[in-house]
Amino acid sequence: MDNAANHLAELALRMERRLKIVNMPIAFGGGISSPALGIGQAIKSKLGRDIQINSHDHSLTAAKLGLN
């Protein structure tokens, strides 16, 4: 799980570098959204900030992030 969290955190950071955006809103869903896995908390820890993790409709999550 730690390896997966490392890869996902690096993916988020790579997107920020490419887009030249600092602390871009980040949301993950699907299989990693299960709190039992703990991967969401590991990603938050590696990034040092809060991220959105849910199993809801991703278009709704994107709309919410766009309003922030």
Secondary structure as UniProt FT lines:
FT   HELIX           2..19
FT   STRAND          27..28
FT   HELIX           30..33
FT   TURN            35..37
FT   HELIX           39..47
FT   STRAND          52..53
FT   HELIX           58..67
//
